[in-house]
Amino acid sequence: MASIRSLKKDIDFLFFELISDCFLATSIHEGEKKIEIQNLIEEAVVLRYEFIDRANHHPEGKDNPALVRAYYTNLRKDLSGKVNEYFEKLSSIAKQ
């Protein structure tokens, strides 16, 4: 199993890419779209802190490796799902 340190680096990388794309989109768009993208950035930053907090959290039954593995597997699945969702939101805002 990958380390928690590696997981946190993955979280930072994914959210950095998302926020970087958002900043690029704000430089292209004006008005209402720019405000929507800025709101998306704020939501992404809050979500990043939530995922870092979840990565630092020690799951119940920390003596049971199967439970710990399931917890972090679920965390990674949630991470990829949420980041994809935010990229789709950014894409839909930019297409409007």
Secondary structure, 3 states (H helix, E strand, C coil): CCCHHHHHHHHHHHHHHHHHHHHHHHHHCCCHHHHHHHHHHHHHHHHHHHHHHHHHCCCCCCCCHHHHHHHHHHHHHHHHHHHHHHHHHHHHHHHC
